[in-house]
Amino acid sequence: MRRIRFQAFNRWGVKVFENVTTSADRVLINWAGGGPVAEASSGNKVVDGIYYYLAEVEFADFANTKRTYKGWVEIVR
């Protein structure tokens, strides 16, 4: 893989997390349930519930294939 853009949204469509990985050696999406993007450095956590994700993946092939994956994850603490 060449690049992954991962975003998580709450049920109202507000983006609560975004991460872009561009290292082909290490593909890592590390979302530990942190709060809204603007508050990420404050250590706030999102409330328990369903969050929707969108992952845009660019593969390191000759065609530079791009695929979009979407789904949901449930946060339970």
Summary of the structure (lengths in Angstrom):
residues: 77
radius of gyration: 13.5
end to end distance: 31.5
largest distance: 42.5
contacts: 176
relative contact order: 0.28
helix: 8%
strand: 47%
